[in-house]
């Protein structure tokens, strides 16, 4: 059966330009890098945190570092331009803290790398959540660092700011977070980095960011959602996410929360706009402005078709309801040739929160239901049940295509 993606608004991505690579970041020792999650610092600069970084424009070249920081600002056209490096040396993006990049048989007492999840600003402080990796993509633990000087120096927040890799069944590995000044809470969205997963939601007071026991889960139990429960996946069944972004965007009196990033099951970068962190994610329309090219020869960056794309973080200064008002930091890695291995800036349009119709929600979930049927079709004991379910889904598809919404 062929399923139409009816949930997607017309919000394709368009490339603004590269953010890292030759003539852009090599003067700071950043020839090849990925990720690039960003936040506006207290002094108004844009602080961007990158993952595995190398001196030359090729992944695996000399001087492996992670995480590193570049500091910049948006020009009149909205493109991010770098001014200097973060960390101790403004002329060279040095690793933010020392550790050994080790590899099997692990004789040097280190681990593979430290990958940044997301950077958060609360008041005059910046907080960086990172994943300690030993044998990619295996997460050993995660931890939080803080900067009180716009990202120049960083200090670990202590033993209580470390989190086990299997916390909440492994769904608290890769974070995206933002502060809500309306209620004074920091909201944390997280996923399983090792395999991709649905998203869970937690919240913490800013004063308790460094206390792992002070995080409250948002979970469904005894027929209702409530804080203090074990976190329950908030995204639809079948959606697999890895790197994510979660940003509160305010333009005058209107506030929207953009939630999205690399959706493995969509084969692209997808986003929803929520009314609040507690909004019903499953009732919001999802857009996929960046889709994966089948191979490198099929790339079409002006149309948002990108080979081996991931990441997809919101660029500070993004605005809802403005044509191409949303900036995206998009990673790309040719894992065969190891170049491109870079971060690019794309733009897309996202609208203020609007409830998806029941038809749109059903259409969004149909491909996942079909995949579940395909996975169970090999069991001869459920052959008739699978056949009946396929027929029901076919009737539902026909009804959605005809616009009635009734099977």
Secondary structure, 3 states (H helix, E strand, C coil): CCCCCCCCCCCCCEEEEECCCCCCCHHHCCCECCEEEEEECCCCCEEEEECCEECCCCCCCCCCECCEEEEEEECCCCCEEEEEECCCCCCCCCCCCCCCECCCCCCCCCECEEEEEEEEEECCEEEEEEEEECCCCCEEEEEEEEECCCCCCCEECCHHHEEECCHHHHCCCEEEEEEECCCCEEEEEEECCCCCECCEEEEEEHHHCCCHHHCEEEEEECCEEEECCCCCCCCCCCCCEEEEEEEEEEECCEEEEEEEEEEHHHCEEEEEEECCCCCCHHHECCEEEEEECCCHHHCEHHHCEECCEEEEEECCCCCCCCCCCEEEEEEEECCCCCCCEEEEEEEECCCCCCECCHHHHHHHHHHHHHHHHHHHCCCHHHHHHHHHHHHHHHHHHHHHHHCCCCC
